[in-house]
Amino acid sequence: MWAIVPIKTFERAKQRLANVLNEEERRSLMLAMARDVLSCLSKAKHLTGILIVSRAAEADVLASAFSTERFAESPDANLAGALTQAADYLVEHFNAKGVFIVPADVPGIANDQVDALIQANTCVTLLPDAENIGTNGMICSPAHAIPFIFDGKSFKPHADAAFANGMTPRLIPSSCFALDIDTPSDLQTLLAEHPRSQTAIYLYRSGIARRLANRQPKPETQS
């Protein structure tokens, strides 16, 4: 079982946070989250290896720091295409029997839960976001058990694809993968639930945590 960690870009990371974080802060946030994810996966006992999928220069630094493999997808590949290429690469070069897709923006994951999920998987395991709309993690054994979608609303389509291929997917809502970082409220949740994570430490040291605490919520509009 190999983990695949896609990191599309650092320069324009997390645009939905642009109203509270500048470009350099968002880049540093992305790096901190990636370190949390890679630290967790590096401690998992049931992973054979980790593959970072990215064309960004920072990916080389991360791959060296965490002793992972790195794969550069085609320049025109979207996320689903990049993951398909990465899975092909792992099957061809490392004889991978399964893949665990782990986004780089889920800094609250824990290695014991990663191991438990791998051990319990039989064919396809789906880990949705908090709204059960997107897919924040996916285990496939074999690696190409179902097509990769990952368009922001892929949880149900991934489940439907498994059923269409004669598989009953294991669905795990409210897991440690449910919190992905896209909004200021996500950052505040992370600070409350995972204050010792590298991401939280960055938010505190940079002053972003204080800025978020002092931020006034927007008034609700009446209909």
C-alpha positions as CSV (number, residue, x, y, z in Angstrom):
1,M,0.0,0.0,0.0
2,W,1.4,3.3,-1.1
3,A,0.3,6.8,-0.1
4,I,-0.1,9.4,-2.8
5,V,0.1,13.0,-1.7
6,P,-0.8,15.5,-4.4
7,I,0.4,19.1,-4.0
8,K,-0.6,21.1,-7.1
9,T,1.0,24.4,-6.2
10,F,2.5,26.5,-3.5
11,E,2.5,29.9,-5.2
12,R,-1.2,30.2,-5.6
13,A,-2.3,28.0,-2.7
14,K,-5.5,28.4,-0.8
15,Q,-7.1,31.3,-2.7
16,R,-10.2,31.1,-0.5
17,L,-8.0,32.4,2.3
18,A,-6.8,35.4,0.3
19,N,-9.0,37.8,2.3
20,V,-7.1,37.0,5.6
21,L,-3.7,35.6,4.4
22,N,-1.3,37.1,1.9
23,E,0.4,35.0,-0.8
24,E,3.5,34.3,1.3
25,E,1.5,33.3,4.3
26,R,-0.6,30.9,2.2
27,R,2.5,29.4,0.8
28,S,3.9,28.9,4.3
29,L,0.6,27.5,5.5
30,M,0.6,25.0,2.6
31,L,4.1,23.9,3.5
32,A,3.2,23.5,7.2
33,M,0.1,21.4,6.3
34,A,2.2,19.2,4.0
35,R,4.7,18.6,6.7
36,D,1.9,17.5,9.1
37,V,0.5,15.1,6.5
38,L,3.9,13.7,5.6
39,S,5.0,13.4,9.3
40,C,1.8,11.4,10.0
41,L,2.2,9.1,6.9
42,S,5.9,8.5,7.7
43,K,4.9,7.0,11.0
44,A,2.2,4.7,9.6
45,K,3.2,1.0,9.9
46,H,1.1,-0.3,7.1
47,L,2.4,1.9,4.3
48,T,5.1,0.6,2.0
49,G,6.0,4.1,0.8
50,I,4.9,7.7,0.1
51,L,4.8,9.4,-3.3
52,I,4.5,13.2,-3.5
53,V,2.9,14.2,-6.8
54,S,3.9,17.8,-7.7
55,R,5.8,19.8,-10.2
56,A,6.6,22.5,-7.6
57,A,10.2,23.0,-6.6
58,E,9.3,22.8,-2.9
59,A,8.2,19.2,-3.4
60,D,11.9,18.2,-3.9
61,V,12.7,19.7,-0.5
62,L,9.8,17.8,1.2
63,A,10.7,14.5,-0.6
64,S,14.2,14.8,0.7
65,A,13.2,15.8,4.2
66,F,10.8,12.9,4.6
67,S,12.6,10.3,2.4
68,T,9.7,9.9,0.0
69,E,9.5,9.4,-3.7
70,R,8.4,12.3,-6.0
71,F,6.5,12.2,-9.3
72,A,6.0,15.1,-11.7
73,E,2.7,14.8,-13.5
74,S,2.1,16.0,-17.1
75,P,1.9,19.9,-17.3
76,D,-1.6,19.8,-18.6
77,A,-3.0,17.2,-16.1
78,N,-5.8,18.0,-13.7
79,L,-5.9,16.5,-10.2
80,A,-7.6,13.3,-11.3
81,G,-5.2,12.9,-14.2
82,A,-2.2,13.5,-12.0
83,L,-3.4,10.8,-9.6
84,T,-4.0,8.3,-12.4
85,Q,-0.5,8.9,-13.7
86,A,0.9,8.5,-10.2
87,A,-0.9,5.3,-9.6
88,D,0.3,3.9,-13.0
89,Y,3.8,4.9,-12.0
90,L,3.6,3.1,-8.6
91,V,2.1,-0.1,-10.2
92,E,4.7,-0.2,-12.9
93,H,7.8,0.7,-10.9
94,F,7.0,-0.5,-7.4
95,N,4.4,-3.2,-8.0
96,A,1.9,-1.3,-5.8
97,K,-1.1,-3.4,-4.8
98,G,-3.1,-0.4,-3.5
99,V,-3.0,3.3,-3.1
100,F,-4.1,5.7,-0.4
101,I,-4.9,9.1,-1.8
102,V,-4.1,11.7,0.9
103,P,-4.5,15.5,0.2
104,A,-1.8,17.8,1.6
105,D,-4.4,20.0,3.4
106,V,-5.6,17.6,6.0
107,P,-3.2,18.4,8.8
108,G,-5.3,16.8,11.6
109,I,-4.8,13.2,10.5
110,A,-3.2,10.6,12.9
111,N,-1.0,7.7,12.0
112,D,-2.9,5.2,14.1
113,Q,-6.1,6.0,12.3
114,V,-4.3,5.7,8.9
115,D,-3.0,2.3,9.9
116,A,-6.5,1.2,11.1
117,L,-8.1,2.4,7.8
118,I,-5.6,0.5,5.7
119,Q,-6.0,-2.7,7.8
120,A,-9.8,-2.5,7.5
121,N,-9.9,-1.8,3.7
122,T,-11.0,-4.6,1.4
123,C,-11.4,-2.8,-1.9
124,V,-12.4,0.9,-1.7
125,T,-12.5,3.1,1.4
126,L,-13.9,6.7,1.0
127,L,-13.3,9.5,3.5
128,P,-15.5,12.5,2.8
129,D,-15.2,16.0,3.9
130,A,-17.3,17.4,6.8
131,E,-20.2,18.1,4.4
132,N,-20.0,14.6,2.8
133,I,-19.5,16.3,-0.6
134,G,-15.9,16.1,-1.5
135,T,-13.4,13.2,-1.1
136,N,-10.7,14.0,1.5
137,G,-9.1,10.5,1.3
138,M,-9.5,7.3,-0.6
139,I,-8.0,3.8,-0.5
140,C,-8.1,1.7,-3.6
141,S,-6.9,-1.9,-3.7
142,P,-6.1,-2.6,-6.5
143,A,-4.7,0.8,-7.3
144,H,-7.2,1.3,-10.2
145,A,-10.2,-0.2,-8.5
146,I,-12.3,2.8,-9.5
147,P,-11.6,6.0,-11.6
148,F,-10.3,9.0,-9.8
149,I,-12.6,12.0,-10.0
150,F,-11.7,14.7,-7.4
151,D,-13.6,17.7,-8.7
152,G,-14.7,19.1,-5.3
153,K,-18.0,17.1,-5.3
154,S,-16.6,13.6,-5.8
155,F,-17.7,11.6,-2.7
156,K,-21.0,10.3,-4.1
157,P,-19.5,9.8,-7.7
158,H,-16.7,7.8,-6.2
159,A,-19.1,5.6,-4.2
160,D,-21.3,5.2,-7.3
161,A,-18.2,4.2,-9.3
162,A,-17.4,1.5,-6.7
163,F,-20.9,0.0,-6.8
164,A,-20.9,0.1,-10.6
165,N,-17.7,-2.0,-10.6
166,G,-19.3,-4.5,-8.3
167,M,-17.6,-3.3,-5.1
168,T,-19.2,-2.2,-1.8
169,P,-17.1,0.8,-0.7
170,R,-16.4,1.4,3.0
171,L,-17.7,4.9,3.8
172,I,-16.1,6.6,6.8
173,P,-17.8,10.0,7.6
174,S,-16.5,12.2,10.4
175,S,-13.0,10.7,10.3
176,C,-9.8,12.6,11.0
177,F,-9.8,13.3,7.3
178,A,-13.0,15.4,7.4
179,L,-11.2,18.7,8.3
180,D,-9.5,20.1,5.2
181,I,-8.3,23.7,5.3
182,D,-10.1,26.1,3.0
183,T,-11.6,28.9,5.1
184,P,-10.8,31.0,8.2
185,S,-13.2,28.9,10.3
186,D,-11.3,25.8,9.2
187,L,-8.1,27.3,10.6
188,Q,-9.8,28.2,13.9
189,T,-11.1,24.6,14.1
190,L,-7.6,23.3,13.6
191,L,-6.2,25.6,16.3
192,A,-8.8,24.3,18.7
193,E,-8.5,20.6,17.9
194,H,-4.9,20.2,16.9
195,P,-2.9,23.0,18.8
196,R,0.4,21.0,18.7
197,S,0.3,20.4,14.9
198,Q,3.0,22.0,12.8
199,T,0.3,24.0,11.1
200,A,-1.0,25.4,14.4
201,I,2.5,26.2,15.5
202,Y,3.0,28.2,12.3
203,L,-0.3,30.0,12.8
204,Y,0.7,31.0,16.3
205,R,4.3,32.0,15.6
206,S,3.3,34.0,12.5
207,G,0.6,36.0,14.4
208,I,-2.1,34.6,12.1
209,A,-3.8,32.9,15.0
210,R,-4.1,36.2,16.9
211,R,-5.4,37.9,13.8
212,L,-8.1,35.2,13.3
213,A,-9.1,35.6,17.0
214,N,-9.6,39.3,16.5
215,R,-11.4,39.0,13.2
216,Q,-15.0,40.2,13.4
217,P,-17.5,37.8,11.8
218,K,-19.5,39.2,8.9
219,P,-23.1,40.1,9.9
220,E,-25.7,37.8,8.6
221,T,-28.0,39.2,5.9
222,Q,-31.7,39.0,6.5
223,S,-33.9,37.7,3.7
